[in-house]
Amino acid sequence: MNKSDKTKILEAYLNKTIDKKEMKCLLKHGKAIAPIEWVYTNEDERKRQEEKRELISRVFGHSFPKIEWV
């Protein structure tokens, strides 16, 4: 994660767009979404990955298509 990404995360926290827990999550896991993260083994994992994508969308403005594997 580069300096500008960390700055955006901190700005989002200071602007109250995200809370402290969400800030720590982004700093720990970064903003990259690997292809394997679209395949879920259970409902909890699906929920966690969707929350991560939603966080990235709020902070960085990236949008992710709705992908469903059948």
Secondary structure, 3 states (H helix, E strand, C coil): CCHHHHHHHHHHHHCCCCCHHHHHHHHHHCCCCCHHHHCCCCHHHHHHHHHHHHHHHHHHCCCCCCCCCC
